[in-house]
Amino acid sequence: MFLDFMSEVEGLLKGALDRCGFNVEEGINSLGLDLCPQADLASSVAFRLAPVLKKSPAAIAEEIYQAICSEYCNVEKVEIAGPYLNFFMNQKFLHTVLEQALADDAWTGRMRERVIVEHTSANPNGPLHVGHIRNSVIGDTLVRILRRAGCTVDAQYYINDMGRQEAMVVVGCDHFQLDDSKADHATARVYIAANKEMETNPAIREEADRVIQLYEAGDPKITAKIQSAVRYAISGIEETLERMNIRHDNYHWESEFVRDGSVAEILKRLEKTGLVAWEEGSLQLDLSEYGFKKKLVLKRGDGTTLYITRDLAYHRWKSAHSDRVVNILGADHKLISGQLKAALRLLGIREPEVVIFEFVSLPTGSMSTRKGKFISADELLDEVEKQAFLEVKARRPDESEEFLKEVGRQVSSGAVRYDVVRVSADKATTFDWKQALDFEKLSAPFIQYSHARACSILRKADLKEELQIDLLTSEYEVALIKKIAQFDLVIDRAARELKPHQLATYARELAESFNLFYRYSPVLDAAPELRDARLALVRGARNALRATLETLGISPLESM
């Protein structure tokens, strides 16, 4: 859709630049194309050429404008506005957009990369908390965006089964009884109890150290204990993720890269660089040539490896099995992520693309698994689901309890996901359930309700096969068609730039555009030919809203 229009504009610009003898260095959006309020697409390429040509951007834009070919396919006209070149869609293209939007399989992307996205990867020593939610939602939304863009995506969870946290879980299970609560919550209680016991009983730490050593050595008894504890905790974490419509395709354990010799091979290759040495009782890698003053510890004095060492082996595996590797990490991982990438560069292994997110918080304050002071994702979801039920019941008091509960569940999940992902990952945010559940504001329920409204209109009338789409000429009709057209552009950019908030913004704008059309363009009461054309637009909008919500991982409810 929009990408077809953009491709034609790119061709027109490149042809004009060639005729002018202007060279633009190839790169991402080298022609400076972007959406703008004054046109369907605008180019700021004149600004890029000004320093090279020693001319004003406006003068350069004029030369390019005069050289643009006058034969168009999807372009209605080209205008010059000072230093900018503005391009406008023609009616034929708008017709094509709506025709394509009426199909159920519209918006299939053009990208074909194999992508591994690692997200969540929380330690299996307790339940997910609010910080984990942002990791999971950003990661899962990117998985969906990349798939919509045409990529083959493997969503992976990397299990830290060799660290001190898991050793403390095993020690905790030896000293304390697991209760009958949800698996991840029960695990957290024995983990917290073991850490508390360690404050007065140093032998607990010694037990944990021994567990780490035996597990890395492959002791069968310890291996069975740890793997059983991990699977038990992960089963609880999966239940929480399922509530948010999040699933992983594959799980990889740290230990598998130790067992198959990958970690040993990584260490050998690093030792050959001459930058590795034993210092202060540990094996350390000097990354000062990459700007890191702090050395990277690869091995402890007792011979056991660290998370980062095993992570290097995991990343070598990911690089060999994909075209792109994407990691979702919290802001507290900036240093270690930088060191990881530097070490991979040293080894000649392709580096991952890292999405660093700032933290999401609640008015209730800090969350610490070690001290037992945290608000779990389950508690948050329970509260939001309860409030969503009340909101839906207030709007649909005559509906059955079953209907209210199901809609409340879908609304609450969507509200959490949208409120988390609507903010750019590099900005901190506070989750406010009242705002997230506001049906009247720009929230997930607002977008879901727009989809449900479109479904309701379509249930009341049949769509004719013969349509006079050229009757759709009003301001709000044309604006809605153009907004529908932008879906593939938003997906393409979000997939390339790894910025899921761009899709959240588009979802809100699409819902707003549909509601403006609905307010000012009567559908069912219009004259027959216009009614049929507007019904087609409602269906196209419904399809676009559905595809957008599904890509955001939010249920496109048909009634609410």
N, C-alpha and C positions, 0 to 999 in steps of 0.2 A: 504494500500500500504506500505509505509515506516514503519508504526507502526507494520505491520506483520513481517517485517524483524527485527525490533528492539525487538519484543517479542521473536523471536527465539534466538537472541543474548543474551537477558536477561536469557533465559532458559539455554543456554550453559554456561554462566558465573556462574549462581547460582549452577548448577550441579558441575562445576569445584571447586567452593569455598567449597561446601559440601565435596567433595572428599579430598580436602586439609585440611579440618577441620578449615577453616577460617570463622569467623562470621563478617558480615557487618551489622551495625545497620540500620534497615529499615528507609526509609525516601524518600523524593523527589529525584529521580535520584541517589539513594544510590550507584549504580554501576558506576557512573561517565561517563555515556555514552553521547557522543556528536559527531556532525559532525566535520570532519577535512579534510584538503586538502590531507593528505597522505592515507586516507582510506574512505570507505563509512560510517563507524561508528567506533569510537575509545573509549576505556575504560581507565579511569585513576584511577580505583579502587585501584590499588597498592599503590597510594599515601595515600589513606584513611586508609589502613591497616598498613602502615609503622610505625606510632607511637605506635600502639598496639603490633605489632609483634617484634618490635625492629630490623627490617631488612631493607635493602635498598629496595626502590620501584622496582628497576630492578630485584632483586633477587626474590621478591614476584611475580612479573609479570611472571617470568620464571616458577615458580612452578605452577601458575594458567594455563599457556599456556600448560604445559605438561599434565595437568589434564583435559583439554577440550575434550569432546567427539568428535570422528572423523566422526560421522554421521550427515550430514547437510541436510536441505531441501532448504532453500533460500540462504545459505551462500556458497560462492565459496571456500574461504580459510580464514585462520586466521594466522596473522603474529605477531611477537613480535618485538617491536621497543623500546629498552631500557625499560623504566617503563610503556610503553603503549602497549595495546593489540588492534590490528587493524583487523577489519572484512570487508569482501568484498562480494558484491552481486554476485550471479551466473546468467548465461544467462536465466535460467528458470524463475527466479524471474523478470528479466527485461521484458521478454515476458508477464508475468502476469500483470505487471504494465501497459504496453501499451494496452493490451486487456481491462483492466478495464477502462483506460482513454478514450477509444473509446465510452463508454456508456455515455448517456446524464445524467444519475443519479449517476455518480461517486462521490466519496468524501462525503459520509454520515457518520457523526461522531458517536462516541460510548458513549459520555457523556449523562446522562439523568436527570441532576438536573433541578429543577425549579429555575430560576434566575430572580430577579428584578434588573433592571439597571435604576437608576435615573440619568438623565443628563439634561443639559441646565438649567431648573428651574430658568430662569431669572425673575427678578421682572417685573410684567406687568405694568411698568410705562414708557416704551419707547422701541425703536427698539433694536435688538441685535447689539452688536459691535464686533470688531475683537476678543476680549477676549472670548466672548460667543461662537464664531465660533469654537475655539479649544475645548471647553467643548462639544459642540454638535457633532463635527466630531469624537472625541475620543469616546464619549458615543455611538453614532450610529454604529461606526465601531466595537466596542466591542459587541454590540447587535448582529450584523451580524456574527461575529466570533463565539460567543457562540451558536447561532442557527446552524451554519454550523458544530459545534462540536457535535451537537445532543441535546443541551439543549432546554427546553421550556422557552422562555424569554419574560418578560413583560417590555417594555420600558416605563418608567413613568416620568411625569413632575409634580413637586411639586410646587403648586401655592401659593406664599406668598400674601394672600389676607387680612391679619390682621395686617400688619406692617404699619409704618408711611408713607412709600412710597405710598401705595395705598390710605391711608387717604388723602395725599396731592394731589393725582390725583382727588379725589372726590371734595376736596376744590377747586382745580384749575378749575374743570368743573363748579362749582357754580359761580366762579368769571370771567372766561374767556370762550370764544367760541371755540369749537372744529372746526378746519378747515376741508377742504375736501381732505386732503392728506391721504396717507396710514394710516390705523388705529393706528399702533404703533407709527408712527411719529407724528400724531396729538395728541396722548396721551402725548408724550414727551413734546410737546410745552406747553400744559397747566400745566404739572408738573413743568417744568422749570420756567414758569411764576409765579406759586404759590410760589416756593422757593425764587425767586427774590423779590416778593412782601413781603415775610416774613421778609426780611432783614430790611425793614422800617416799617412794620406793624406787631407787635407781636401778634395781635389778630388772625392772620392766624394760628400760632402754636396752639393757644387755640382751634380753630375750629378743627384742625386735631386731637388733643388729645381727643376732645369730640367725634369725629367720631369713633376713636379707641374704646373708652369705649362703645358707643352705639352699635357698630357692635359686640363686644364680648358679650354684653348683649342680642343680638338677635333682636335689634330694626328692625322692618320690612321695614321701609322706607330707613334707611341707608343700610340695607342688599341688598335691590333691587338696590340701587345706586352703591354700590361697585361691586356687581356681574355683573351688566351691564357693568361697566367700565373695569373690568377684562376681560370679554369675548371679548369686543371690541378690547382691546390691544392684547390679545392672538391671535385673528384672523389675525392680521398683522404679528405677530411673526411666525405663522404657514406658512404664504405665503413665508417668507424668508427661513424657514427651508425646505420647499418643493423645493425651487430652488436648494438646496444642497442635495436633495434626502433623507431627514431626516423626519421621522414621529414618533410620540409617540402612544403607544397603549392606555394608560390611563392617565388621569389627576386627581391628588388628591389635594384638597384644604386644607390649614391649618385649616380653620374653621370647617371642618367636624369632626376633632378630638377634638375640643372644644365642639361642639354640642352634640356628642355622649357620652360625659363624660370621654373619654380616657385621656385627659389632667388632669382632676381633680384626676383621679385614679393614674396617674404617680406621681403627687404631693403628694398624701397621702402616696404612697410607699416610696418616697424619705424622707418624714418627719419622717417615722418610723426608718430610719437609724440613726437618732440622729445627722446627719451632716448638717441639714438645720436650719437656724435661720434668723430672721429679723435683718438686719444691715444696717445702713445708709439709712433707708427708703425703703429698698427692701428685698425680700426674696432671700437668697443666699445659695448655696450649697458648702460646703467645700470639695475640692478634693485634699487637700494637700498630703494625703496618696498615691495618684497616681502621685505625682510630680508636681502638678499645684499650684503655689503660689496664682494666681489670682482666687478668688471665682467666681462661676458661678451664675449669676443672673437669677432667675426663674420667679419672679413676680415684677412688679413695685409697687410703693407706692399706686397707685390708684386701685390696684387689678387686673390689666390686665397682661396677661402672655406675655412672649417674644418668639421670633422665636425658640430659642433652646428648650424651654419647649414643644412647640407643635411638634417640630422635634423629640423629644424623644418618643412621642406618635405615631408618624408616623413610626418610626423605630421599635417600638414594633409590629405594624401592619405588616410591611414588613417582619419582622423575622418570624411571625406566618404563613405567606402565601408564603414562599419560602424556598429553601435549601441554596441559596446564595443571599446576598444583596450586590450590587455594587453601590458606589457613585462616581461621577466624580466631583471633586472640584478644584478650583484654589488655587494657593500657598498661597493666603491671607486668606484661610480658615484652615490652618494647626492647629492653636491654638484651634479654636472652634470645629474642627473635633476631635482633641485629647480629649477635654473636653466631647464631646458627647459620644465618645467610653468609656471613664472612667465612666460616669454616667450610661451607659447601662450595663457595667460590674458590677457596684454596684447594679443594679436592677436584675441581672441575665438574661439579654436579650442578645441574640447573636449579636455581633458587626458586622458592615458592613465592607466589603473590600473597602478601599478608594484609588482611583487613584487620586493623586495630580498632577496637571499639572502646569508647569511654563508658563509664559505669552508669547503670540505671539504679536509682535509689527509691526508697519509700520514706515517708515521714517518720517511720519508726526507727530509723538509724542503721547502725552497722550490722553486718552479718558475718559471724565467725564460726566456722564448723568446729574448730578446735575447742573453743570455750563453750560451745553449745548455745551461743547467742546468735541466732539467725532466723530469718523468716523464710520458710521453705516455699518453693514454687507451688507445692500442693496447697498450702494455706492461702496463698494469694489467689490461686485459681478457684478454691472453694468459696472465698469471699466474693470474688467477681461474679461467679456463677449464681450465687445467692441473690446478689443485687440485680443481675440480668433477668432472673426469673421474676422478680418483683416489677421490673420495668415492663416486661412483656405482658405480665398479668394485668397491669394497669391499663395497657392499651387494648388487650384482648381478653376482657374479664369472662367472656362466655365460652372460651375455649376449654378443652379438656386439660386435666392435669398433665397428661402425657405430652400433649402438644406444647404446653407452656414449658415443661422441663427440657424437652428436646430443643426447642427454639432458644431457650435461655442458655443451654449448653453451647450451642453453635454461636450465639451472639457473644457470650463471654470469651470463648476461645479466640474469635475474630477480633474482639476489642483489645485483648492483651497483645495479640500478634501485631495488629496495626499500630497501636500506640507505641510499641517498642521500635518498629521498623520505620515509622514515619519520620523520625529524627535521624539526620546524618550520623553515621557510626562514629565519627570523630568528635561528636558533641555529647556531653553528659546530659542525662535526662532524668526526670522524676516521674514515676508512674502514678497517675491520679485516676482511680477507677471511675469517679464521677464524670470526669471529662471523657474518658474512654468509652463510657456507655451512653453518652448524650446523643440521642437519636436526631436531635435538631442541629447539632454542630457537625463539624467536619471530622467524623469518626468512622470506624468500621460499621457500626449499626446504620449510620446515614447512607453508606455505600450499599450495604446489604438491602436496606429498605428501598433504595432506588431500583435495584435489580428486581425485588419482589413486586414493586409497582409496575415495572415493565411487564413482568409475567402476568400480573392481574389484568392489564389491558389486553394482552394477547389472548387470554382465556375467554374474553368476551366477544371476540370476532375472528373470523377466518381470514387468512392472508391470501389474496388473489395471486394467480400466476402472472397475469398481465398487469404491469405497473407503469404508471406515468411518473417516473422519478423526476423528470424535469419540472414537475409542479413544486418541488421542494426548493423554494428560492428565498424564503424569509430569513432574516438575520439569524434566528436561533436554530432553524433547520440546517442551514449551511454550516454554522459554527459547530453543531453536533457532529455532522458528517466529517468535518475536518478534525475534530477531536478523536473520533473513532479511527481515522486514518493514522494518527500519530502512535498508535499502540506498538507497531513493529519497530518504530524508531526508538521509542522509550526502552523496549526490551533489548534492542541491539546495543544501545549505549550503556544500559545498566549491566549487561553481561560483559561488555568490554572493560568498563570502568569499575565493576564490582561495587556498585552503589545502589542497593535495593531501595533506598528512600526515594529515588527518582520514580519508581513504579508506584509507591504509596502516594506520592504527590499527584501523579497522573490519575490514579484511581479516584481521588477526591475531585479533581478537575472534571473528569468524565461524568461523575455523578452530578456535579453542579450543572454541567452543560445539559445533561438529560433533563434535569428538573426545571431548568429555564425553558427548554423546548416544551415540556409538558404544560408549564404554566401559561405560556403565550401561544401555543399551537394546539387547539382542541383536536383530539384524534377521533373519537367515536362519533362526535356530533358534527364533524365536517362533511362537506359535500362528498358524494360517493368516490369520485376519482381521487380527490385530495385525501380523503379518509384512508383509502387503500395505500397511497404513497406514504402517508404518515405512519400507518401500521407497519410498513416495511422498515421505516426508520426506527420505530420502537423495537422491532425484532433485531435489527442490526445493533442498536444500542444495548439491548439485552444480552446479545452474544458477546459484545465487547466487555460489558460489565462482568459477565460470567467468567470470561477468560482472564480478566484482570484479577478478580477475586481469587480464582483458583490458583493463579500464579503467586499470589500473596499467601496462599495456604489458608484462605478464609472461605467458609462455606457460602456459596451463592444461593441463599434461601429463596424459595419461590413464594413463601407466605410467612408473614411475621407481624 
